[in-house]
Amino acid sequence: TYIHIPILVNFFLFFFSSGGCTLKNKSAQSLEFCAKLLGLDEDDLRVSLTTRVMLTTAGGTKGTVIKVPLKVEQANNARDALAKTVYSHLFDHVVNRVNQCFPFETSSFFIGVLDIAGFEYFEHNSFEQFCINYCNEKLQQFFNERILKEVM
């Protein structure tokens, strides 16, 4: 069920502007489900997606916390960032679990992901980079099937 979280966050949380950003009523059930799966309080999740916190540094009472409503676009960005973070952590968790199940020293089994020369390579590839490389692989496969087969 954890795999469904980002999907719900991305596609079923909708915002509208009413002097600030608010979740649309049709998003209530999705918010409740996401909060439950993430182990968060529903109201805390709602506030996190629709406001930002500022700390006053000047004026009357320094250090006062102020919650500022987000614009709809900012709330959409916050929602998308949450989904990306959950996907990234889930991806890292799956990779770590696979690595634990197939310890290098004792196993002849492995799962390899081909990364054609010229694609981006980092010391630690993120889920996002994996998706980029996967798309590049599919484009390369399409090219090979379409162009090379026509030539032969």
N, C-alpha and C positions, 0 to 999 in steps of 0.2 A: 504493500500500500504506500510506502514512502515514495515510490517512483511517481505516484500520481500527484504529489504535492506541487511540483513546479508547473505541471500541466494546469492544475486548478488555479494556481496563482497567476499564471500567464493568461489564461483564456476566460476565466470566470470571475475575475475581480475587476469591476468597472467603476469609474469615478465620474462625478459631475461637479460642476462649480456652483456654489451657492454662498458667495461671500467667503469662500474657502473651499477646500476640496473635501468631498464626502463620498462614501461608498454608495453606489446605487442599491436600492432595496433588493434587486434580483441577485446581488452578490452576497447577501447575508449567509446563506447556507454554505456557500463555498468558503467564506471567511471562517465560519465555525469549524468546518471540516479541516481546513488547513491548520488552524490554531491547535486543534486537537492532535493532529498527526505530528506537528512540530513540538508539542508539549508546551504551548504558550497560552497565556490568557487571551481570550478573544478580543477584549477591549484594548489590551496592550498592543496586539498585532494591528488592530484598526488604527490606533493612534500613531504607531510607528510608520504606517503606510501613508498617512494623511497629514502629518505634521513634522516639523523639525524643531529641535530644542535649541534655544539661544540662552546664553548666560550673560547678564549685563555686566559691563566692566566700568561704566561711568554713571553719573547721575545719582539719584536718591539712594537706593539700597543696592550696593554692588554685590554681585553674586546671585542676583535674583534669576530664577529660571523662568523663561517665557516660552510657551509653545506657540509657534507660528504656523498657520495653515499653509499647506503646499498648494501650488497650482496643479491643475489636472495633469499637465505634462510631467511635472516633477513627481507626482504620485505614480504615474505610469512607469517612470524611470526607477522609482523605489521598488515597485512591484517586480519589474524586470530584473533588477539587481538581486532581489531576494531569490527569484527563480534561478538565476545564473549561479548564485552562491550555493543553493541547495543541490543543483545539478553537479557542480564542481566537487562539492564534498561527497556526494554520492558516488561519483566517478572515482575519486581518490580512494574511497572506502572499498569499492569493488576491486580496484587494482590491488590494494593492500591485501584483501582477503584472498584473491587469486594467488598472489605471491606467497602468502602463508601456507596455502594448500599445496603449492608446488615449490618446496624449498630447493634452491638452486643446487646445493651440494648433493642432495640425495635423489633428485628426480631427473629423468631424461625427457620429461614432458615440459612443454612451454607454450605460451600463447605469444605469437609475434605479430606486430603491426608493421607492415612495410611502409617505409617513408622514402619515396623516390628522391634521388639527389636533386637539390635545388629547392626543395620545400623547407620551410622554416624548421629549425631545430633549436631547442632550448635545453638547458640542463634538466629542468623539470617541466615537461609539457603539461599544460592544463587541459581540462575538458574542452574548453573553447578551442585550443590549438588542435586537439584531437579531431574536433568537428571540421575545422578548416582543412586539415590534412586529409580527412576522409572525403570531403568534397573534391579536393584536388585529385585524389585517387580515382574517384568516380569519373571525373573529367578526363583523366588519362586513359581510363578503361574505355570510355566512349570514343575517344580519339583512336585508340588502338583498334577497336572493333570496326568503327566506321571507315577510317581512312586506310589502315593497313590491309583490311580484308578486301577493300575495293581495288587496291593496287595489285594484290595477288590474284 
